[in-house]
Amino acid sequence: MEELNLRNYAYIGDAVWELYIREKTIRLTESPKKLHKITTDKVKASYQAELLNIIESDLTDAEQEISRRARNLPIPVGRRQIQTEYRRATSFEALMGWWYINDKQRYNKIIELIDSELKF
């Protein structure tokens, strides 16, 4: 299996996460404005960084390494407090992308873990 770079895993992980959230939110309301608000609250960097905190203790050594490497990717953000949040969100997205591409069973297990924590 061809290994992708971490940016590509984060790219696909961002899309996978947003689709997951959209699938959850369409069952909550028919209001486009409310759908947008709920979705954007769950896909923003600060929320993804929080989710990384939730799943970190369940990561394998290899997953921790992916997370660490993704967190250390160069980022286009200048402010220090946002940098930390953005790096953690990128790490979360890279993990989601890696699982989605390479290990759907693990992806589903992590989604179940996150599902138990999500508040809508």
BELMO-V937171 format. One record per residue. PHI is phi in degrees with one decimal (* if undefined). OMEGA is omega in degrees with one decimal (NA if undefined). Layout:
phi: {PHI PHI}
omega: {OMEGA OMEGA}
This chain:
phi: {* -73.6 -89.2 -90.4 -78.3 -63.1 -61.0 -68.7 -63.0 -65.0 -61.8 -70.5 -62.4 -61.6 -67.0 -62.1 -64.0 -63.6 -62.8 -57.2 -64.5 -62.7 -62.0 -73.5 -74.1 -65.4 -87.6 -94.3 -160.4 -103.8 -77.7 -56.7 -63.5 -67.0 -57.6 -60.9 -62.6 -62.0 -64.4 -63.9 -64.6 -94.8 -108.6 -75.0 -57.0 -62.2 -70.7 -63.2 -62.7 -62.8 -64.7 -60.9 -58.6 -67.2 -91.8 -53.6 -69.2 -97.9 -77.3 -74.4 -59.8 -64.8 -68.9 -62.6 -67.4 -59.4 -59.8 -61.8 -63.7 -66.9 -64.1 -93.6 -65.3 -61.4 -127.6 -91.8 -115.8 -93.9 -80.4 -57.5 -64.7 -75.4 -57.0 -61.5 -62.0 -62.9 -62.2 -67.9 -64.9 -62.0 -61.0 -59.3 -62.3 -63.2 -63.0 -58.9 -65.0 -62.1 -62.1 -61.1 -78.4 -106.4 -153.3 -60.2 -63.9 -66.2 -55.0 -63.1 -65.8 -66.7 -60.1 -61.1 -61.4 -64.8 -54.0 -69.1 -100.5 -66.1 -120.4 -109.7}
omega: {179.8 179.3 177.1 174.6 -174.1 177.3 179.7 175.3 178.5 -180.0 179.8 178.8 176.9 -179.8 179.7 -180.0 -179.2 178.1 177.2 -179.9 179.6 177.4 178.4 -172.6 -178.2 178.5 -175.6 -174.9 174.2 -179.2 178.6 -179.4 178.6 177.2 -179.5 -178.5 -179.3 -177.6 -177.6 176.3 -175.7 -179.2 -179.7 -174.7 -177.1 179.5 177.9 177.1 176.6 179.8 176.4 176.6 -178.1 -173.8 -173.8 -176.8 179.3 -178.3 173.4 177.3 179.9 178.6 176.0 178.2 175.9 -179.9 -179.6 -178.8 179.2 179.2 -176.8 176.5 175.0 -178.8 -176.8 -176.3 -175.3 -174.1 -173.3 -177.4 177.9 179.1 -178.7 179.0 -178.7 179.2 179.7 177.1 177.3 177.3 178.0 -179.4 179.1 177.2 179.4 178.7 179.8 179.2 -177.7 -178.9 -168.2 -173.3 -177.3 179.2 177.8 176.5 -179.2 178.8 178.8 177.3 176.9 178.0 179.5 179.6 -179.5 -179.3 -175.7 175.4 177.9 NA}
